[in-house]
Amino acid sequence: MDLSSLREEYGRGGLDLPDLADDPVTMFERWFEQAAAAGVHEPNAMVLATATPTGVPSSRMVLLKEVGADGFVFFTNHGSRKGEELAANPRCALLFPWHPLERQVRVEGAAVRLDAERVAAYFHSRPRGAQLGAWSSAQSRPVASRAELAAAYASVQERFGADEADGEVPVPPEWGGYRVVPEVVEFWQGRPGRMHDRLVYRRDGDSWTTQRLAP
């Protein structure tokens, strides 16, 4: 399979330092709104990269559920591979690949666990099926078959009930959330001739510095 000829010439727009907001979260929110308005599929989908204490990396797609001055929030199972890696090494990176706009945003920082109240508020806002699924899956652990998963889900459904009238589903003990506190945020805009615009914010105490990187 020859992939060498697969390429596109980018040219939808440009990005310069005067275009940046004062802080990266405000800039991210601006670009996110543009991605959503453009119909980008699941614009809150992001690649989360983690690593073991010895530097073995892994990555996967997760969904951004909140963003604000305090960071980027997602929810998952603490016992999953990503949860175990973040417990041992909270340094991580996020990537938002907004291909239709020829843009990407890269975030580097450290993840901190959310408190139980914030986790419960989000958990109970999820569809009931997703709540039951969180109880049914020992995320990242080996499972013998799809039938075993189905049996686990059926057991949980019988335990807690299939609909809201059956009462509230408690938060599973291993389920929770993280806030990634950004230290570096890069905004990438594709340009012709692979001369892409790469503008980066770096945390400097309570403020941010910005600079352009070569493509």
N, C-alpha and C positions, 0 to 999 in steps of 0.2 A: 504494500500500500504506500503510494507516494503522496506525502502531504506537503512537499516543498512548495508547490504552486498555490496552495490555499492561502490567500491573503486578501485583505481589504485595505483600501486607501482611506484613511480617516480625514474628516474635514468638516465636521458639523459645527465646530466652534473653537474658541480659544479661551485661555485663562491667563490672567496676569496678576501680579501682586496687588495692584489697586482694586481688583475685583473681589478680593477676599474680605470676609466679615472680620470683625475684631477678634473673634474667638472661633475655634473649629466646630463647636457644637452648633452655633448659629449658622455657620457655613454649611454644615452637614444638613441641617433642617431645610435650608434653602434648596440644596440639590435634591434632597429626598422628595420634597414637594414637587419639584420638576419631574423627577422620575415617575412618581405616582400619576401626575397629570398626563404624562406621555404614554401611560398604559403599560409601563414595564411590569412584567409578570412578577408578583411577589417582590416588590422593591425592598421589603424588609428582610429578605433572605440574605444571609451572610455566611461566609466561610469562617469558621472558628478554628484557628491553629493553636495547638497546645504541644507541650513537650514534657518528657520525663526529666527528672533531675539530672540524668546523664546525657540529655540532649536528643533523645529519640523523638522525632516529631510525629504528629498525626493531625489530620484536618477533617472537617465535616461541615455540612450545611446546618445551620440553626436559624431561628427566626428572632429578629430584634423585636422586643415587645414594649420597650420604653426607651426614650433618650432624653437627656436633660443635662444641665450643668454638671451633675454628679457622675455622668457616664452613660454607657450603653448597657441595657439590661436584657438578659435572656433567661429562660427557665429550662431545667433539665433534671435528670436523675443524678444525685451526688455519687451513686455507686457505679455510674457508667465509666467508660474509659476516660472521657474528658473530665468527669468529676474527680476521678482518682488522680489524674495528672494535675489538675488545678489545685488539689489539696496539697500535693507535694511540691508543685512549682506554679505559683499563680501567674507568672509571666505568660502572656498570650497575645495573639494578633487576630484582627478581624479584617475581612475583605468584602466589600460590597461591589459586585460585578454588574454594572448597569450597561451592558453591551449595546442596546439600541441607541443610547445616547453617547456612545464611545467614551464612557466615563468609568472610573473606579475610585473608590475611597478605601484607603488602608489605615487601620488603627493599630497602634501598639500600646500596650499598657499592662496593668495587673488586675486580676479579677478578685473581688471580695464577695463573700456570701451575703445574700439579703436576709433581713430578719424574718422571723416566722410570720409576723403580722402581714408584711408585704407579700410574702409567698402565698399565704392563705387567701388574701384578697384576689390575687390573680388566679390561683387554682380554681376558686369557686366561680370565676367569670368564664371558665372554659366550658365547652359543650359537655354534657354528662358522659357521652361516649368517650371523650378524651380523658375525663377524670377516671373512669373505670379502666381505661387503657393504661394509665399511669400505675395503677395497682397491679395490673395483669402482667406487666413486662419487667423482668429483671434486666434492665437495659445493658447491652454489651456482653452479657453472659451467654454461653452456649445454650442452645435449645435443640431438642431432638427433632422437632418437626413443626410444621404449621398447625397440625392437629393439636399439639401440646399447647401452643399459644391460644388456640380457639377454646380449649378446655379451661385454660387459666382465666380467660375473659368471661366465659360462662359462669365459672365459679364465683368470680368477683361480682358479676351481675346479679347472681342469686343472693349473694351476701348483702349487697347494698341496694338492690332494686334497679329497675331499668329506667325509671323516670323520676322527675322532681317530686312527685307526690310521695315517693318512698323515703324522702328525707335527704339531708345533706351528706355528701360523700366526704369523709375526712381526708386531710392531706396525707399522702403516704410518707412514712418516716424518712425515706431516702430522697424524696422529691423536693426540689428547691430552686433557687435562682441565684444569679450572679450579676454583679455590676462591674463592667470593665472600665476602670478609671484610665482615661487616655493620657498618654505622655507624648506621643507622636501621632499626628494625623496628616496623611498625605492625600491631596486631591489631584487626580490624574485625568487629563483631557487629551484624547487622541488628536493628532495633527498630521498633515500630509508629510510624506517622506520619513515617517517614523520620528519626526522632531516633536515629540509629544510635550505637552505642558505638564510639569510636575512641581506643584507648590506644596510646601510642607510647613506645618505648625509644630513647634517643639515647646514643651512646657518649660517655663523659666520662673520658678517660684510660683507666685499667684498670677502670673501673666503668661503671654505666649510670644515667641519670636517666629518670624516667617522667613523662608528663603526658597529660591528656585533650585531644583536639581536638574542635572543634565539627563536627557532621556536615555 
